[in-house]
Amino acid sequence: MGPLDGNAMAGVMHDLFARDMTTMGYKCAGCGRSGVMAEMVVYRSGPGTVARCRDCDTILLMLTERQEMYCVDLPGMP
């Protein structure tokens, strides 16, 4: 499966945060790009979901589910 955009995470993120997160702003720690979650490049082919910066490929967000619990990590956002 090829890359998607941040809208691919909209349902799960809405379930977790009870709001539309596609308009959530971010700033990339790698290149300084600012944008919204809908613009992230999303990969869902592994054991979780990885969202990367569209410009420099820095991992911005990782989302995994384990035993009915979601884990969200934001390593590329200062």
Protein Blocks (a to p, Z undefined) as FASTA:
>chain_A
ZZddfklmmmmmmmmnopafklpccddfklopacdfklpccdfkbmbdcdddfklopafb
dcddeehiacdddfkbZZ
